Amino acid sequence: MITKDSLKKRKEVLLKDINDVKLRAAEYEKKRIEDVALLNGLSGAFQQCEIFLKELDNDESEMANDVENSPEKD
């Protein structure tokens, strides 16, 4: 049988569960924000590597062109 006392106890259990889930959700949100920041940093580092590789390729191409266009020595 449902009693006033049993309903009050059930409310206490439910309130604790609600608070636990809210706390867990807040922790997950904090972790998600940290992960997004980490992902942004990693993506930036990846892009920087791509830029450096392109610059190196350009420098190598320019050096090859300089060698090809240099006057021949006999």
N, CA, C and O atoms as a MOPAC input file, in Angstrom:
PM7 MOZYME 1SCF
protein

 N      0.83500 1    -1.18600 1     0.00000 1
 C      0.00000 1     0.00000 1     0.00000 1
 C      0.87800 1     1.24700 1     0.00000 1
 O      1.93900 1     1.27500 1     0.62500 1
 N      0.43600 1     2.24500 1    -0.68800 1
 C      1.16100 1     3.49800 1    -0.75900 1
 C      0.79200 1     4.33300 1     0.45500 1
 O     -0.37300 1     4.54900 1     0.78900 1
 N      1.87700 1     4.79300 1     1.09900 1
 C      1.66000 1     5.65200 1     2.25800 1
 C      2.36000 1     6.98100 1     2.04200 1
 O      3.20900 1     7.12900 1     1.16300 1
 N      1.98800 1     7.91700 1     2.85000 1
 C      2.61500 1     9.22800 1     2.77800 1
 C      4.11300 1     9.10600 1     3.05000 1
 O      4.92900 1     9.75900 1     2.39900 1
 N      4.45600 1     8.27600 1     4.00100 1
 C      5.85700 1     8.05200 1     4.37000 1
 C      6.65100 1     7.43100 1     3.22100 1
 O      7.77100 1     7.85400 1     2.93400 1
 N      6.06800 1     6.42800 1     2.56700 1
 C      6.77600 1     5.76800 1     1.46200 1
 C      6.96300 1     6.72800 1     0.28700 1
 O      7.98300 1     6.67300 1    -0.40100 1
 N      5.99000 1     7.60200 1     0.05200 1
 C      6.12100 1     8.58900 1    -1.01300 1
 C      7.20600 1     9.61700 1    -0.68900 1
 O      7.95300 1    10.02600 1    -1.57800 1
 N      7.29800 1    10.03500 1     0.56400 1
 C      8.34500 1    10.95700 1     0.96300 1
 C      9.72900 1    10.32800 1     0.78700 1
 O     10.65900 1    10.98300 1     0.31700 1
 N      9.85700 1     9.06600 1     1.16500 1
 C     11.13000 1     8.36300 1     0.99900 1
 C     11.47900 1     8.22600 1    -0.48500 1
 O     12.63300 1     8.37600 1    -0.88600 1
 N     10.46600 1     7.94000 1    -1.27700 1
 C     10.69200 1     7.79200 1    -2.72100 1
 C     11.14300 1     9.11700 1    -3.32600 1
 O     12.01800 1     9.15000 1    -4.19100 1
 N     10.53600 1    10.21000 1    -2.86000 1
 C     10.94000 1    11.53000 1    -3.33600 1
 C     12.40000 1    11.82200 1    -2.99100 1
 O     13.12800 1    12.39500 1    -3.80200 1
 N     12.82400 1    11.43100 1    -1.79700 1
 C     14.21500 1    11.63400 1    -1.39100 1
 C     15.17300 1    10.86200 1    -2.30100 1
 O     16.21000 1    11.38800 1    -2.70700 1
 N     14.82500 1     9.62900 1    -2.61400 1
 C     15.65100 1     8.81000 1    -3.49900 1
 C     15.69600 1     9.43500 1    -4.88900 1
 O     16.76000 1     9.54000 1    -5.49900 1
 N     14.53800 1     9.84700 1    -5.38100 1
 C     14.48100 1    10.46200 1    -6.70900 1
 C     15.27800 1    11.75800 1    -6.76000 1
 O     15.97600 1    12.01700 1    -7.74000 1
 N     15.18100 1    12.57000 1    -5.71900 1
 C     15.91700 1    13.82800 1    -5.67000 1
 C     17.42400 1    13.57300 1    -5.67900 1
 O     18.17300 1    14.28100 1    -6.35300 1
 N     17.86500 1    12.56600 1    -4.93300 1
 C     19.28600 1    12.21000 1    -4.94000 1
 C     19.70200 1    11.75600 1    -6.33300 1
 O     20.75900 1    12.15700 1    -6.81900 1
 N     18.89300 1    10.93000 1    -6.97900 1
 C     19.21100 1    10.46300 1    -8.33400 1
 C     19.27000 1    11.63000 1    -9.32800 1
 O     20.14600 1    11.68100 1   -10.19100 1
 N     18.32700 1    12.56000 1    -9.19200 1
 C     18.31100 1    13.73800 1   -10.06400 1
 C     19.59900 1    14.54300 1    -9.88200 1
 O     20.22600 1    14.94900 1   -10.86100 1
 N     19.98400 1    14.76600 1    -8.64900 1
 C     21.20200 1    15.53200 1    -8.37400 1
 C     22.44900 1    14.80900 1    -8.88600 1
 O     23.36200 1    15.44300 1    -9.41400 1
 N     22.48700 1    13.48600 1    -8.73000 1
 C     23.61800 1    12.70300 1    -9.23600 1
 C     23.73200 1    12.82200 1   -10.75700 1
 O     24.82800 1    12.98500 1   -11.29200 1
 N     22.60600 1    12.74000 1   -11.44200 1
 C     22.61300 1    12.82900 1   -12.90800 1
 C     23.00400 1    14.22900 1   -13.36000 1
 O     23.74600 1    14.38400 1   -14.32900 1
 N     22.50900 1    15.25100 1   -12.66200 1
 C     22.89500 1    16.63000 1   -13.00200 1
 C     24.39900 1    16.83400 1   -12.84100 1
 O     25.04800 1    17.45100 1   -13.68600 1
 N     24.93800 1    16.31000 1   -11.75300 1
 C     26.36700 1    16.41500 1   -11.50300 1
 C     27.16300 1    15.69200 1   -12.58800 1
 O     28.14800 1    16.22500 1   -13.09900 1
 N     26.74100 1    14.50000 1   -12.93000 1
 C     27.41300 1    13.72200 1   -13.97200 1
 C     27.32600 1    14.44500 1   -15.31900 1
 O     28.30000 1    14.47400 1   -16.07100 1
 N     26.17700 1    15.01900 1   -15.62200 1
 C     26.01000 1    15.75400 1   -16.87600 1
 C     26.93800 1    16.97200 1   -16.90600 1
 O     27.51500 1    17.28000 1   -17.94900 1
 N     27.08700 1    17.66200 1   -15.77900 1
 C     27.98100 1    18.81700 1   -15.71200 1
 C     29.42900 1    18.37800 1   -15.92000 1
 O     30.19200 1    19.06700 1   -16.59700 1
 N     29.81000 1    17.24500 1   -15.34600 1
 C     31.16900 1    16.72500 1   -15.53000 1
 C     31.40100 1    16.35500 1   -16.99400 1
 O     32.46400 1    16.63600 1   -17.54700 1
 N     30.41300 1    15.72900 1   -17.61800 1
 C     30.54100 1    15.36000 1   -19.03400 1
 C     30.64700 1    16.60500 1   -19.90600 1
 O     31.40600 1    16.61800 1   -20.87600 1
 N     29.89900 1    17.64500 1   -19.57500 1
 C     29.94600 1    18.87600 1   -20.34900 1
 C     31.32600 1    19.52400 1   -20.22100 1
 O     31.87900 1    20.01400 1   -21.20600 1
 N     31.87400 1    19.52600 1   -19.01600 1
 C     33.21500 1    20.07500 1   -18.80700 1
 C     34.22900 1    19.28100 1   -19.62000 1
 O     35.10400 1    19.85900 1   -20.26500 1
 N     34.11200 1    17.97100 1   -19.58900 1
 C     35.02600 1    17.11800 1   -20.34600 1
 C     34.85200 1    17.35000 1   -21.84800 1
 O     35.83700 1    17.35300 1   -22.58600 1
 N     33.62900 1    17.54200 1   -22.30400 1
 C     33.37000 1    17.79100 1   -23.72300 1
 C     34.04600 1    19.09300 1   -24.15800 1
 O     34.65600 1    19.16200 1   -25.22500 1
 N     33.93000 1    20.11800 1   -23.31900 1
 C     34.55300 1    21.40700 1   -23.63500 1
 C     36.08000 1    21.26000 1   -23.70000 1
 O     36.72800 1    21.81800 1   -24.58500 1
 N     36.63800 1    20.51100 1   -22.76200 1
 C     38.08300 1    20.26400 1   -22.77800 1
 C     38.48500 1    19.50600 1   -24.04600 1
 O     39.50700 1    19.81400 1   -24.65800 1
 N     37.68700 1    18.52600 1   -24.43500 1
 C     37.99100 1    17.73700 1   -25.63200 1
 C     37.88800 1    18.58100 1   -26.89900 1
 O     38.68100 1    18.40700 1   -27.82400 1
 N     36.92000 1    19.49300 1   -26.94800 1
 C     36.80000 1    20.38500 1   -28.11100 1
 C     38.03700 1    21.28300 1   -28.20000 1
 O     38.56300 1    21.51000 1   -29.28900 1
 N     38.49500 1    21.78800 1   -27.06800 1
 C     39.70100 1    22.62300 1   -27.05600 1
 C     40.91500 1    21.81700 1   -27.51100 1
 O     41.74000 1    22.30800 1   -28.28100 1
 N     41.01800 1    20.59300 1   -27.03700 1
 C     42.12000 1    19.72900 1   -27.44700 1
 C     42.05600 1    19.43400 1   -28.93500 1
 O     43.07800 1    19.46300 1   -29.62200 1
 N     40.86900 1    19.15300 1   -29.43300 1
 C     40.69300 1    18.89300 1   -30.86300 1
 C     41.08600 1    20.10300 1   -31.68900 1
 O     41.72300 1    19.95700 1   -32.73200 1
 N     40.71900 1    21.29200 1   -31.24300 1
 C     41.10900 1    22.51800 1   -31.95100 1
 C     42.62500 1    22.67800 1   -31.97300 1
 O     43.19900 1    23.04100 1   -32.99900 1
 N     43.26700 1    22.40900 1   -30.85300 1
 C     44.72600 1    22.49900 1   -30.79300 1
 C     45.40100 1    21.50000 1   -31.71400 1
 O     46.35200 1    21.83700 1   -32.41800 1
 N     44.90800 1    20.27500 1   -31.70700 1
 C     45.47800 1    19.24100 1   -32.57400 1
 C     45.26700 1    19.57800 1   -34.04700 1
 O     46.15800 1    19.37600 1   -34.87200 1
 N     44.10200 1    20.08300 1   -34.36400 1
 C     43.81600 1    20.46600 1   -35.75400 1
 C     44.73600 1    21.60200 1   -36.19500 1
 O     45.22300 1    21.60400 1   -37.32600 1
 N     44.97200 1    22.55800 1   -35.31500 1
 C     45.87700 1    23.65600 1   -35.62500 1
 C     47.30000 1    23.16300 1   -35.86100 1
 O     47.97700 1    23.61700 1   -36.78300 1
 N     47.74700 1    22.23600 1   -35.02500 1
 C     49.08200 1    21.67000 1   -35.19800 1
 C     49.18100 1    20.91100 1   -36.52000 1
 O     50.19900 1    20.98700 1   -37.20900 1
 N     48.13200 1    20.18700 1   -36.86800 1
 C     48.09900 1    19.44800 1   -38.13800 1
 C     48.19000 1    20.41600 1   -39.31200 1
 O     48.95400 1    20.18700 1   -40.25000 1
 N     47.42000 1    21.48900 1   -39.26200 1
 C     47.45300 1    22.49000 1   -40.33200 1
 C     48.82600 1    23.14200 1   -40.43400 1
 O     49.30800 1    23.41400 1   -41.53400 1
 N     49.44800 1    23.38800 1   -39.30300 1
 C     50.77700 1    23.99000 1   -39.30400 1
 C     51.78100 1    23.05900 1   -39.97700 1
 O     52.64200 1    23.51600 1   -40.72900 1
 N     51.67800 1    21.76900 1   -39.71300 1
 C     52.54900 1    20.78900 1   -40.37100 1
 C     52.34200 1    20.81600 1   -41.88400 1
 O     53.30800 1    20.75400 1   -42.64500 1
 N     51.09300 1    20.90800 1   -42.31900 1
 C     50.81600 1    20.98300 1   -43.75300 1
 C     51.45800 1    22.21900 1   -44.36700 1
 O     52.01900 1    22.14700 1   -45.46100 1
 N     51.38200 1    23.34400 1   -43.67900 1
 C     51.98500 1    24.58700 1   -44.16900 1
 C     53.50300 1    24.42900 1   -44.27500 1
 O     54.10300 1    24.82000 1   -45.27600 1
 N     54.11900 1    23.85700 1   -43.24400 1
 C     55.57000 1    23.66000 1   -43.27400 1
 C     55.97800 1    22.74100 1   -44.42800 1
 O     56.97500 1    22.99400 1   -45.10500 1
 N     55.20600 1    21.67400 1   -44.64800 1
 C     55.52300 1    20.76100 1   -45.75200 1
 C     55.42900 1    21.47800 1   -47.10100 1
 O     56.28100 1    21.28300 1   -47.96800 1
 N     54.39700 1    22.30500 1   -47.27800 1
 C     54.26700 1    23.05600 1   -48.53100 1
 C     55.43500 1    24.01300 1   -48.71500 1
 O     55.96200 1    24.15400 1   -49.81800 1
 N     55.84000 1    24.67200 1   -47.62600 1
 C     56.97600 1    25.59100 1   -47.71700 1
 C     58.25400 1    24.84900 1   -48.07700 1
 O     59.05100 1    25.33000 1   -48.88200 1
 N     58.45000 1    23.67500 1   -47.48000 1
 C     59.62600 1    22.87600 1   -47.80400 1
 C     59.59800 1    22.43100 1   -49.26000 1
 O     60.62100 1    22.46900 1   -49.94400 1
 N     58.42700 1    22.00800 1   -49.73500 1
 C     58.29500 1    21.60700 1   -51.14000 1
 C     58.61300 1    22.77800 1   -52.06300 1
 O     59.29600 1    22.61100 1   -53.07300 1
 N     58.11900 1    23.96200 1   -51.71400 1
 C     58.39000 1    25.15700 1   -52.52300 1
 C     59.88000 1    25.48300 1   -52.53200 1
 O     60.44600 1    25.80800 1   -53.57700 1
 N     60.51200 1    25.39500 1   -51.36000 1
 C     61.94600 1    25.68100 1   -51.27400 1
 C     62.74200 1    24.68300 1   -52.10900 1
 O     63.69200 1    25.06000 1   -52.79500 1
 N     62.35300 1    23.41000 1   -52.04900 1
 C     63.05500 1    22.38700 1   -52.82600 1
 C     62.86500 1    22.61900 1   -54.31800 1
 O     63.80100 1    22.44700 1   -55.09900 1
 N     61.65500 1    23.01100 1   -54.71600 1
 C     61.38300 1    23.29300 1   -56.12700 1
 C     62.20200 1    24.48400 1   -56.59700 1
 O     62.75900 1    24.46100 1   -57.69400 1
 N     62.27900 1    25.52100 1   -55.77800 1
 C     63.05900 1    26.69900 1   -56.14100 1
 C     64.53400 1    26.35900 1   -56.26300 1
 O     65.21600 1    26.85000 1   -57.16200 1
 N     65.02900 1    25.51700 1   -55.35500 1
 C     66.43400 1    25.11400 1   -55.41500 1
 C     66.70000 1    24.29800 1   -56.67500 1
 O     67.74200 1    24.46400 1   -57.30800 1
 N     65.78200 1    23.42700 1   -57.04200 1
 C     65.94000 1    22.62100 1   -58.24900 1
 C     65.92800 1    23.52200 1   -59.47900 1
 O     66.71500 1    23.31900 1   -60.40400 1
 N     65.05100 1    24.50500 1   -59.49600 1
 C     65.00000 1    25.45000 1   -60.61200 1
 C     66.27700 1    26.26500 1   -60.69500 1
 O     66.76400 1    26.53900 1   -61.79200 1
 N     66.82000 1    26.65100 1   -59.56700 1
 C     68.06300 1    27.41400 1   -59.55400 1
 C     69.19700 1    26.58800 1   -60.15300 1
 O     70.02000 1    27.11100 1   -60.90400 1
 N     69.23800 1    25.31500 1   -59.82400 1
 C     70.28300 1    24.43800 1   -60.34900 1
 C     70.10100 1    24.26000 1   -61.84700 1
 O     71.07200 1    24.29900 1   -62.60100 1
 N     68.86900 1    24.06600 1   -62.27900 1
 C     68.59600 1    23.87900 1   -63.70600 1
 C     68.90900 1    25.13500 1   -64.50200 1
 O     69.34800 1    25.04100 1   -65.64800 1
 N     68.69500 1    26.28900 1   -63.93100 1
 C     68.87900 1    27.55100 1   -64.64900 1
 C     70.27400 1    28.14600 1   -64.45600 1
 O     70.57700 1    29.19700 1   -65.01900 1
 N     71.11700 1    27.49100 1   -63.67500 1
 C     72.44900 1    28.04500 1   -63.46600 1
 C     73.30800 1    27.82200 1   -64.70200 1
 O     73.13900 1    26.82800 1   -65.40800 1
 N     74.22200 1    28.73800 1   -64.96300 1
 C     75.07300 1    28.58800 1   -66.14700 1
 C     75.96700 1    27.36800 1   -66.00600 1
 O     76.47700 1    27.06600 1   -64.92700 1
 N     76.14100 1    26.68500 1   -67.10800 1
 C     76.97600 1    25.48400 1   -67.08100 1
 C     78.43500 1    25.88400 1   -67.03300 1
 O     78.85100 1    26.85000 1   -67.67200 1
 N     79.19500 1    25.14000 1   -66.27900 1
 C     80.64800 1    25.36700 1   -66.18800 1
 C     81.34200 1    24.26500 1   -66.95600 1
 O     81.05700 1    23.08200 1   -66.76900 1
 N     82.25200 1    24.66500 1   -67.82100 1
 C     83.00600 1    23.66600 1   -68.60300 1
 C     84.40800 1    23.52600 1   -68.12400 1
 O     85.17200 1    22.73100 1   -68.67100 1

